[in-house]
Amino acid sequence: MTAKTLRDLIEAKGITQQEMATDLDVAQSTISMWINGERIPSLITAKRIASYFNTTVDDIFFNNVNHETRLTDQETPQQAV
């Protein structure tokens, strides 16, 4: 995961690190370490992060996220293709 991608996703969603931490049930310091590139999340947590931002693990880790066109809650990945 690139720190910039995560930072951009948080900014695009308009949330704080603390809000994300609460929603994902992790410590705020963990979010901070991800953003600063000091740690990376486990695969299971990466899947939760991807779901939280309506994107994929591949997009987050390979920086293919288009922050303006994400799936809506009603769309499935197949509908968006």
Helices and strands as residue ranges (DSSP letters): H 3-13, H 17-24, H 28-35, H 43-52, H 57-61, H 77-80
